[in-house]
Amino acid sequence: MGLLKYRPFSRARLRRVVQPLMVLGTLCTGFPKQSGAAETDEFVRLIWIRGVHADTCPGQLEVERQVRWRLGRDPFQLDAARMIEAKVSLVDATWHAEIIVRDNTGAVLGQRLLDVKADNCGQVVDAVGLAVALVIDPNVSFESRVPPLPSAAAPSKNAGAVAPAQAPLAATAPSAQPLPVYAAPPQNASCDKSRYEYELTLRGLVAAGLLPGLAPGAGVAGAFGSKGIRLTLGLTYLPETKLDDGFAFGLSAVSAGLCADALRSGVFSVSACGELFAGAMHAVVYKLEPLQPGDRAFAALGVGPKLGLRAFSSFFIEAGVNAAIDFLRPQFAIRGVEQPKFESSLVGGIGYLGVGVSTP
């Protein structure tokens, strides 16, 4: 009977799998394309960050060494206008690498996220080195030109003999088997999943003008879209708030809208949001007999700013306020009394504070 034996990935086999994927992913990314010989000689600054559980990763000198060997020149300069941030972390047995390109003002020119299954961080650095080299010069050869680290010299049989001088590393570096070149996908191919993100947030709410006094409540909000503009969906619940000993009023509504980023950095964001609320307002009568029991339709337009702060990993904190324009303004009155017992304000407000999780 035949046996099927599992053969673990070696470093060379992993490089042959990971690097072509990195090449394809980098070609699909939003990094600005370079043209002309003058731009390929441009200097950059490299910032190498070892994040969560990445203390064992090679240092920045090793990353720079690999990039230099791929380019055949030294592209790094401390006062360069363009900066490349490369960060690696280990979460749930998966290496996460993030590469961000910034101009001299700090504005993001492009971003690439990569998840790699590997036994050690050294294998991930190989892929990061290729991605950084392609950002600097998209015409760089896909052939792995990175030399192996020098090994210790073998002990001499004659203890008093002097070891011969080793040849320069560039002359002895063996050339690796070239990798296959993959053609770039069509222009309209959407292969960069990092352009889109999902958000789910739990919120604490306080409303003013919609119900009597300040009405506390709770809500759930979700968002989907690019990092520039997102579609939002939400659920808002404001339990009954007493007007006096005889009446209390509550509100339940769903919402849909859009949020557009005015400012977004690595940890901080400012967005402008617009939402349409639709639901029902209801009254609880303690002493009198209601003549028309049941809910009353509620509809409002909410517009306002939202602030976001990324706490750690995929978790974030958000706060915002919406000016709510009530379209219907249902009236609750007592028979025989001309003045309504309660009517919501034309313009109310909803403030919220929430915690959420996002997936890039």
C-alpha positions in Angstrom: 0.0 0.0 0.0 1.5 3.4 -1.0 2.0 6.2 1.6 1.5 9.9 0.9 4.2 11.8 2.7 4.0 15.5 3.7 7.1 17.4 2.6 7.5 20.7 4.5 8.4 23.9 2.7 12.1 24.7 2.6 13.3 28.3 2.4 14.0 28.0 -1.3 10.6 26.5 -2.1 8.8 29.2 0.0 10.7 32.0 -1.9 9.6 30.5 -5.2 6.0 30.7 -4.1 5.9 33.9 -2.1 8.0 36.2 -4.4 5.9 35.7 -7.5 2.8 36.5 -5.4 4.5 39.6 -4.1 5.4 40.6 -7.7 1.8 40.2 -8.8 0.4 42.0 -5.7 2.9 44.9 -6.1 1.9 45.3 -9.8 -1.8 45.6 -8.7 -1.1 48.1 -5.8 -1.8 51.8 -5.8 1.9 52.7 -5.7 2.6 55.6 -8.1 4.5 54.4 -11.2 7.9 55.8 -12.1 9.1 56.6 -15.6 12.5 57.6 -16.9 16.0 56.9 -15.9 16.2 60.0 -13.7 13.4 58.8 -11.4 14.8 55.3 -10.9 17.9 56.9 -9.4 15.9 58.8 -6.9 16.9 58.4 -3.2 14.5 57.3 -0.5 14.4 56.9 3.2 13.6 53.5 4.7 11.9 53.0 8.1 11.8 49.4 9.2 9.4 48.7 12.1 9.2 45.4 14.0 5.7 45.2 15.4 3.9 42.7 17.6 5.8 39.4 18.2 8.4 40.5 15.5 11.4 40.9 17.8 13.2 38.0 16.1 13.0 39.6 12.7 16.2 40.9 11.0 17.1 44.5 11.6 16.9 47.4 9.1 20.4 46.8 7.9 19.5 43.4 6.6 16.4 44.8 4.8 18.6 47.5 3.2 21.2 45.0 2.2 18.7 42.9 0.3 17.2 46.0 -1.5 20.8 47.1 -2.5 21.6 43.7 -4.0 18.3 43.7 -6.0 18.8 47.2 -7.4 22.6 46.9 -7.8 23.0 50.3 -6.2 22.4 52.1 -2.9 19.1 54.0 -3.0 19.0 55.1 0.6 19.7 58.6 1.9 18.7 60.1 5.2 17.5 63.4 3.8 15.6 62.0 0.8 12.2 63.5 0.0 10.4 60.2 -0.4 10.0 57.8 2.5 9.1 54.1 2.6 7.7 52.6 5.8 7.8 48.8 6.1 6.2 47.2 9.2 6.0 43.5 10.1 4.1 41.8 12.8 3.0 38.3 13.8 -0.7 37.7 14.6 -2.3 34.2 14.8 0.6 32.4 13.2 0.5 34.7 10.2 3.1 37.4 9.3 1.5 40.7 8.4 3.6 43.1 6.3 2.6 46.7 5.5 4.5 49.0 3.1 3.6 52.7 2.9 5.1 55.2 0.6 5.0 58.9 1.7 6.1 62.2 0.1 8.1 64.9 1.8 5.0 66.3 3.4 4.0 62.9 4.9 1.1 62.4 2.6 0.5 58.7 1.6 1.3 58.0 -2.0 0.6 54.3 -1.9 0.1 51.4 0.5 0.4 47.6 0.3 -0.7 44.9 2.8 0.7 41.4 2.6 -0.1 38.3 4.7 2.5 35.5 4.6 2.5 32.0 6.2 6.2 31.3 7.0 8.3 29.5 9.6 10.4 32.5 10.4 10.5 36.2 9.8 13.7 35.9 7.6 11.5 34.4 4.9 9.1 37.3 5.1 12.0 39.8 4.8 12.9 38.3 1.5 9.4 39.2 0.2 9.5 42.7 1.8 12.9 43.4 0.2 11.5 42.6 -3.2 8.4 44.8 -2.7 10.6 47.7 -1.5 12.9 47.3 -4.5 9.9 47.3 -6.9 8.6 50.5 -5.3 12.0 52.2 -5.9 12.4 50.8 -9.4 9.5 48.9 -11.1 12.0 47.7 -13.7 14.1 45.8 -11.2 14.9 42.2 -12.1 12.7 39.6 -10.5 15.8 37.4 -10.1 16.8 36.9 -6.5 20.3 38.5 -6.2 20.4 38.5 -2.4 23.6 36.7 -1.3 23.7 34.3 1.6 25.1 35.5 4.9 28.8 34.7 5.2 29.4 31.5 7.2 32.2 30.8 9.6 35.4 29.7 8.0 36.4 26.0 8.5 39.1 25.4 11.1 42.6 25.1 9.7 44.6 21.9 10.2 47.6 24.0 11.0 46.8 26.1 14.1 49.6 28.5 13.3 48.6 29.1 9.7 47.0 32.3 8.7 43.6 31.9 7.0 43.6 33.1 3.4 41.8 36.4 2.7 38.2 35.8 1.4 37.1 37.2 -1.9 34.6 40.1 -1.8 31.1 39.0 -1.2 29.9 40.4 -4.5 32.3 38.2 -6.4 31.3 35.0 -4.6 27.6 35.5 -4.4 25.9 32.6 -6.2 23.2 33.6 -8.6 19.8 32.0 -7.8 17.5 30.4 -10.2 15.5 33.2 -11.9 11.9 33.4 -11.0 9.2 33.4 -13.7 7.9 36.8 -14.8 4.2 37.3 -14.4 2.4 39.8 -16.7 0.6 42.6 -15.1 -3.2 42.2 -14.9 -5.5 44.4 -17.0 -6.0 47.9 -15.8 -9.6 47.3 -14.7 -8.8 44.2 -12.7 -9.6 44.7 -9.0 -6.9 42.6 -7.3 -6.0 44.8 -4.4 -8.3 43.8 -1.6 -6.5 46.2 0.8 -8.5 49.1 -0.9 -11.6 48.0 0.9 -12.4 47.6 4.6 -15.3 46.6 6.9 -16.2 48.2 10.2 -18.5 47.1 13.0 -19.1 49.5 15.9 -21.1 49.4 19.2 -22.2 52.9 20.3 -23.5 54.6 23.3 -25.9 57.4 22.3 -27.4 60.6 23.7 -30.2 62.4 21.8 -31.5 65.9 22.3 -34.7 67.4 20.8 -36.0 64.1 19.5 -37.4 62.9 22.9 -38.0 64.8 26.1 -34.8 66.1 27.6 -31.5 64.2 27.1 -32.4 60.7 26.0 -29.7 58.0 26.4 -29.6 55.0 24.1 -27.5 52.5 22.2 -26.7 51.6 18.6 -24.9 49.4 16.2 -23.2 50.7 13.1 -21.5 49.1 10.2 -19.5 50.4 7.3 -18.1 49.0 4.0 -16.1 50.6 1.2 -12.8 52.1 0.3 -10.6 54.0 2.8 -11.8 57.3 1.2 -15.6 56.8 1.2 -17.8 54.2 2.8 -21.4 53.1 2.9 -22.9 53.0 6.4 -25.7 51.1 8.0 -27.0 51.5 11.5 -29.6 50.7 14.2 -30.5 53.2 16.8 -32.6 52.5 20.0 -33.7 55.2 22.5 -35.7 53.7 25.3 -38.7 55.5 26.9 -37.8 58.8 28.4 -40.4 60.3 30.9 -41.9 63.6 30.1 -43.8 63.7 33.4 -45.7 61.3 35.6 -48.2 60.6 32.9 -46.2 60.2 29.7 -43.0 58.7 28.3 -41.6 58.6 24.7 -39.2 56.3 22.9 -37.7 55.9 19.5 -36.3 53.1 17.3 -34.8 53.7 13.8 -32.5 52.2 11.2 -30.2 54.4 9.2 -28.2 54.3 5.9 -25.7 56.8 4.5 -22.2 57.7 3.5 -19.0 58.8 5.3 -16.2 60.5 3.4 -12.7 61.0 4.9 -11.4 64.5 5.3 -8.2 63.3 7.0 -6.8 59.9 7.6 -3.4 58.9 9.0 -2.2 55.7 10.5 -4.0 56.1 13.8 -6.3 59.1 13.4 -9.2 60.0 11.0 -11.7 62.7 10.5 -14.8 62.0 8.4 -18.0 63.9 7.3 -21.1 61.7 7.4 -24.6 61.9 6.2 -27.4 59.4 7.2 -31.1 59.0 6.6 -33.0 57.7 9.6 -36.4 55.9 9.3 -38.3 54.3 12.2 -41.0 54.7 14.7 -41.7 56.9 17.8 -44.0 55.6 20.4 -45.7 57.0 23.5 -46.4 55.3 26.9 -49.4 56.7 28.7 -49.6 55.9 32.4 -52.8 57.7 33.6 -55.0 58.5 30.6 -56.5 56.1 28.0 -54.8 56.4 24.6 -57.2 57.1 21.8 -54.8 56.1 19.0 -52.3 53.6 20.4 -49.4 52.4 18.4 -46.2 53.8 16.9 -45.9 57.0 14.8 -43.6 57.2 11.8 -40.3 58.9 12.2 -37.9 60.1 9.5 -34.9 62.4 9.8 -31.7 63.4 8.1 -28.5 63.4 10.1 -25.3 65.2 9.1 -22.2 65.7 11.1 -18.5 64.9 11.7 -17.0 61.7 13.0 -13.5 61.2 14.7 -11.7 57.9 14.7 -8.7 56.8 16.8 -7.1 53.3 16.2 -6.3 51.9 19.6 -4.3 48.8 18.6 -4.3 46.2 15.8 -7.8 46.3 14.2 -9.6 47.9 17.1 -10.6 51.6 17.1 -12.5 54.2 19.1 -14.9 56.7 17.4 -16.9 59.7 18.4 -19.3 61.9 16.5 -22.4 64.1 16.5 -25.3 64.3 14.0 -27.6 67.3 13.5 -30.9 65.5 13.0 -33.6 67.3 10.9 -36.9 65.7 11.8 -39.2 65.6 8.7 -42.4 64.3 10.2 -42.5 65.6 13.8 -45.4 63.6 15.1 -47.6 65.3 17.7 -48.9 63.7 20.9 -51.8 65.7 22.3 -54.6 65.3 24.9 -58.2 65.6 23.6 -59.6 69.0 24.5 -56.2 70.6 25.0 -55.1 72.8 22.1 -51.4 72.7 22.9 -49.6 69.4 22.0 -48.3 67.4 25.0 -45.1 66.6 23.1 -43.6 67.3 19.7 -40.0 66.7 18.7 -37.8 69.7 17.6 -37.3 70.4 13.9 -33.6 70.1 14.4 -32.3 67.8 17.1 -29.0 66.2 17.8 -27.5 62.7 18.4 -24.1 62.3 19.9 -22.3 59.0 20.1 -19.2 57.3 21.4 -18.3 53.8 20.3 -15.7 51.0 20.0 -15.3 48.9 17.0 -13.2 46.5 14.9 -12.2 46.8 11.3 -10.7 44.5 8.7 -8.4 46.0 6.1 
